[in-house]
Amino acid sequence: MPFFSELFVSEILKKPVLDPRGEELGRVKDLVVVKGDPLPKVSSLVLEKKRKLFNLPWSDLSIFNKRIISANVYTEALRHYEFRDEDLLLVRDIFDKQIVDANGAKVVRVNDVKLEGLNTEAVLVAADVGMRGIMRRMGVERGGEDFIRLFRAQLPYNLIGWNYIQPLEPKLTAISLTVPRQMVSELHPADLAAIISQVSHKDGATFFKDLDVETAAEALSELEPDTQAAIITGMDTEKAADIIEEMPPDEAADVLSDLSSEKAQEILGSLEKEDAEDIQELLEHEEDTAGGIMTNDFIAYRPEITVREAMEKFRHDAEEVETVYYIYVTDEEEKLKGVVSLRELLLSAPEIKLSEIMETKLKKVTPETDEMRVAGIISKYNLVAIPVVDREGFMLGIVDIDDIIDTILPPAAKRKRRRV
């Protein structure tokens, strides 16, 4: 059967379908879609006439375009149709569903669907997620174009190719994209978090589970606590542990503190012993204190090593630490003796020992120090991080500027770390 040019589904809705004599069989109510190769295809039209529904198989059509639709059968050949859950319908199941726009790092709605002819079939080639789709459904697309032209502008097309869309199923709540792994890895974690946050927890978890561990860990850090908890709770323990293990200890502790005690303990039990101990140590501190917001992820060297040796060690150690502002100098008992800025390290002669260039007049806090007091010290002395030591001077961790920014955000955006 001939298929003339491309069209959008909204252009044929409510359009009359004629029999060979030119009499009306009914008006287009919906289109039934089935799996095709390489793209989904239209298997039949759902027609409505006098409040009754009929099914018109694709093979019974003779002309199909936005100007005229005709069939090679008569009314008596049509079969009654009832909407069924197992059918996938374009209007009922695809229109207005959410879809991830990976290029725009956002969630949008399907406003229309573009069809094209492939051999003798009509296949789905793109989802229209832009203003054109909305205006087309309202029947004002052309008027909108004319209006926009008055301002010497054009009404853009915003289409997502169907080759990026996952296989469709009946009873859709949302449509997901088969986004190439490379494209996902190029998105900023905050953009991934924005995508996940705009859909339901269930759909967010579906999108999240396809991320590699490193990308998932970075994206998880950007999500709101309730979304983090919902996603991790829905995962199997092994996958959740892999992601938690990839996160900085303080962020991992934040996530685990929002889970049920049972789930948190399950995950902790699946972590490497050292990682689990680091996280458990952070969970033991009271909230609203330096211990409650610190991380025990930092770099510390002995005072007797040279700048050259420190630089060589730093190149390796820095890969495992989220942020590095200073190198802390500790003795064999892990007691804090001094600090060396990265600038000082780079400008010093290679054979000089760290003990010769370290700053010993340190600003430091204890785990019990109130977080706002910590923020005040960092602000007053223009620090980017401050060490946390116990009463005997043992180095426990650091509070960096990022932790302080989180502290001074409005209460609704702050998270409270509770013990597990």
N, C-alpha and C positions, 0 to 999 in steps of 0.2 A: 504494500500500500504506500502511496506517496506521503512523504512528510516534508512540508514546506518550511524551511528556515527554522530559526530558534524562536522560543517564546517563553514567557513566564507563566506559571500556573495561574496566578491571579487574573491573567488576561483572558482565560477561558472559563473561569468559574461563572456559573449561571448562564453560560452561553448555550443556545439551543443546538441540539444534535438532530440532523434531518435524516429521514429515510430516503430510499431511491426516488420516491415521488415528490420529495421536498416537504413532506409533512413532519411535524416535530415528534421525535421519540421521547424527548424529555430534555431537561437542562442539566449541565454538568454540576454535580454536587461535590464530587471528590474523585481521586484517582488512586487505584490500588497499585502498590509497588511491590516488586519481587526482586530477588537477587539476579543480577545480570553480569556478564563478563565483557568488559572490565568494570562497568558501572551499573548501579541499580536501574531497572527499567519499569515502564508502566505496563501492567498486564491487562488492565481493564479500566473502564470509566464507570463511576457510579452516577446514574442519572436520576433525577427527581421529576415526577409528573403527578400532579393532583395529590401531593403529599405521600406518594408511594415511591419507593426506591427500586431501581432496576440495575442489573449488571450488564454492561456492554463490553464483551471481550475486545481486546486490541485488534485481534485478527479480523473482526467484523467491521472495522473502520475503513473507509475508502479515502477520505480527505480529513486532514487534521492540521489546522493552522489557526492563527488568532482571528481570521476573518470568517472562516467557515469550517464546520465539522460535520461530516456526513458519514452514514453507515451504508453497508450493502445489505442490511436486513430490515425487516418490518417489525412493527410493534409486537406481533404475536410470537416472534422469535426471542423476545427479551425474557429474561428470568428475573423474578423478584429477588431483591437483595435486602439482607438485614446486616447492620453493622456487627462485626464479630471481633472479639479481642485478638484472635490469631491473625487477622489481616493487618497489614501495614498500610495506612492511608496517608496520603500526602497532606491534606488539610488537617485532618483530625490529629495525626501523630507527629507531624513535622513542623507545621506552621507554629510560630510563637514559642518554640522550644529554645532553650539556652544552648549556646554553642561557644566553644573556646576559640577566640581569635588570637592565635599565638603571635602573629606579627604585631598586633596592637596590644598584646599582653592584657587582654580584658575578656570579659564574658559578654556576649551580645545575644540578640534574639534573631531567629530565622523569620524574616518578614515575607519572604517569597522564595520560590525555587525555580531555577532556570532549567528548561528542557532543550535538548537538541536531538536531531535525528542521527541515528547510527545504523547504517544499513536500512532495515525496515522497522526499526524499533525507535521508541522515544526514551532517551536515557536522561538521568539526573546528572547534570554537569556542575552545578554550583548552587550554593545557598546565598541569597541576597540578604545581607544583614545591615544594609544602609537605609538612608532616608528615602531613596528611590523606591525601595520595596514597600515601605509604608504608604507613600503617596500613590503608588500603583494600585495597591489594594483599596485605597480610598477613591480611586478613579480620577486623581488630580495630578498625575505625573507630568503630563504635557503642560498643563497650566503652571505647575511649579517650575518647569524648565524655562518657560517664557518669562516668569517673574524673576528668576535668578539671572537671566541674561540681561535684564535691565541694569544690573549692577556689574555687568561685564564679567560675570563668573559663570561657572558651569556646575551643574548638579552631578557630583561624582557617583560612579558605580562603586559599590563595596561588596564584592563577591568573594566567597571562599570556595575554592575548587573542591569538588566532591572526592577527588583522589586523596584529600587529607582527612576525610571523614570516616570514622570507624563504621563497620558493618551495622546496618540498621536492624532493629528488632521491634516487634509490636510492643505496645504499652510503654512507649518511651516517656521518660521524665525529663531527660536532657540528651543532647547529642554531643558526643565527644569527638575530638580530633585524633587522628593518627598522626601526631606531630613527630617528625623525624627527631631522633635522639640528639643529633647535632644542633637542631634548631632550639630544642629545649635547653641544652647545656649553654647556649649563647644568651639565654634570657637571664637578666639579673634576678637573684633570689627574691628580691622585693616584688618583682613583676610576677614571678611564679606564685608567690604568696597572695598577690592581689587576685590572680585568676582563681586560685583555690578558695579564697575567701568569698568570692561572689556566687558560689554555687552551694548546694546543700552539702552537709558533711559527708553524705554517702557518695555524691558525685565527686567531691573534692578528694575523697579517699581513693576513688577509682583513678583519677588523674594522677594522684600522688604515687600510687603503687608502681607506676611505670617509670618513675624517675630512678636514675642510678643512685647509689648510696650517698655519694659525695654531694650531688645536687639536692637530693632529698634532705640531707642534714642542713644544708645552707638555707633551703626554702622553709624548713620547719622552724628555724630560728626567727623567721620574720612573721610567723603566724600568731594570731591571738591565742591566749592560753586555752580557751575552751575548744578551739579548732584543733590545736595541737593534741590535746587530750583525746578528742574524738577520733582523730586519725590514728594515733598510736594505739589506742585501746582496741581499735578494729583490726589491727595487724597481728600476724602471728608473731610470737615472742622472738624468734630468731631474726626476722627481718627488722623488727623494732630495735633489737639490741644492736644490730649492725649500724643502724642510723644513729642511735644514741651514742655509740662508741666513736662515731665520726665527729661529733659535736664537741666544742670546748666544754670542759667539766662544769663550769658555772651554768651554761645554757642547758646542758644535759640535766643538771640538778633541778633547774627551774621546771623543765618538762616533767620529770619524774614526780616532782612534788604536787603536780596537778592530777596525777593518776590515782586510782584506787591503790591502797597499800598492797593488795594482792598482786596487781599488775606490775607495780613498781618493783616489788621484790622479785617477781619472775624475771623481769628484764635485768635487774642487778645481778641475779644469779647466772645470767647468760653472758655477762661481760667478762673481759679479761680481768683477772684479780686486781691488778694495779689500777685499772680504770674504775672498777667498782669501788675500790677503797677511796680514790680521789673524790668521786661523786658523793659517796656516803659521808665523807668528812665534811663536805660543804652542806649537806642536808642537816647536820647536827647543830648548826648555828641558828641563833634566833633571828627572825626577820627584823628588818629595820635597823640592822647593825652592820658594821663593816664585814663581819663574818658571813652575814646573810647575803651580801651582794658581791663578795670577792670571788676571784678565781684562783685556783692553785696551779694554774698553768703559767709558768714564768721561767726565765733563764737565770741560773745562778752558777757562778764559777768560784774557784778558790783564789785567794789573794796572791798566791805565789806564781800563778801562771802569767806568761807574757802576753802582750797585746797580739803578737803573731799567733800564739797558740789559741787565744780567745777568738780571734777572727776565724781560724780554721774550724774550731768547734761550733762557732756561731752559724756558719754556713750550713751545717748539718742540723743543728738543734732548732733553728728558726723555722724550719719547714713544719715542725710539729706544734708550734705555738701560734695561736690566732693573731695576737698583736704583740709587738715587742717595741717598747720605748726605752727601756734601760736594761743593763746587765747588772744583776745584783751580786754582791760579793759576800760569800758566807764561809765560815770556817768548817772544820771537819765535823762539827756537831750540828751544822746547819743553822748556826746563829748568824744573824745579819751583822756584817761589819761595815759595809759601804755600798755605794752604787756608782756605776759608770754609765754616762750617757753614750748613745751611739755616736754622737758627734765627737765626743772626747776620744772614743776608741779609734775612730777613723783618722783623727788628727795626730795621734800619739805615735812615737817611734816604735817600731816592731818589737824591740828587745826590752822595753820598759814593762815592769810588772804591774798588774792591776792595783796592787796595794799602793803604788806610787801615784796613781792618777785618780783613785776612787775618792768620792766625796763622803766624808765620815759624819758631817753634821746633817743628819737625816731627819726628815719629817716622816713620822710613822704613826700608826694607830694599832690598837688592839682589836681582837674580834668583837669585843663588847661595845666598841665606840659607836655611838649613834650615827646612822647613815647621813643625816643632815650635818652633823659635826664633821664627818669625813668630807662631804661636799664643800663645806666652808673652808677647810684646810687646803683642799686642792685648788679652789678658786683663789684664795688669798695669796698662795705662793706660786701660782701659775704652773702647777704640776700637770702632767698628763697621766700619772699613775702614782700611787702611794703604797708602800709595803705594809702588810699586816703581820704583826709579830705577837707572840704570846708574852706573858709577863717575864719570862726568862730570856727573851730576846730571840727565840727560835722563829725562823721565817715560815709563815703559814700560807701566804698568798699575797695578791695585790688587788687593789681596787683601781680600775682605770677610768679614764674620762667617759667612756661609753656607759659604764655602770652608773656614773654620776648623772649623766643625761637621763637615763632611765629613772633615776631617783627623783628628779625634779619635774618629771612629766605629771600631768593631772592624775589624781588617784585612780580614775577609771581606766587609765592606760597602764597603770603599774601592776606588776604581778607580785604576789606574796609567795615566798618559798616556804613550804611547810615540811615538817619532818616526815619521813617515811618509816 
